[in-house]
Amino acid sequence: MAKYKIKHTSIMHDGHLYKEGSTVELTKEQATRLEDFITLIPEKKSEPTTNKTKTQNTNKTAANTADKTKTETKTDVKEGEKNDK
């Protein structure tokens, strides 16, 4: 069953009164009979909230790796190549 938003009126459905602006789940047959008074609410594909966190962590990890690489490059000294002045 899909969700619909009630528009322009109130609807009595299954013993419940649904006022204008409220949502109701209807079958295709029910929706066809009430098509002038309802609007289909598209289903939202919800993304897990952890995706945003993972993306941020990945960016932080990449930045930390770049910082470490810069630091390691600057401080790398091979044995026997120390400058004694």
C-alpha positions, 0 to 999 in steps of 0.5 A: 500500500502506498501513502497519500496526502489528503487534499481539499477535504476530509475523508472517512476511511476505515472508521477514521476521519482523515483531515486535509493535510494528513496522510493515509495508506491506500490500495490502488483501488481505493486511491483510484476512487479518491484520486481527486482528493489525494496526492501520492507521497513518493517513497523516500529511499532512506540512506543510513546516517553512517554513510555521512560519517564514513565519508567525513572519516574518510576525508579526515583519514586522507588528510591525516595521511597527507599530513603524515606523508609531508612530515615523514618526507621532511624528517626522513634521514638515512643512516650515514647521511647526517651533515656534521658541521 
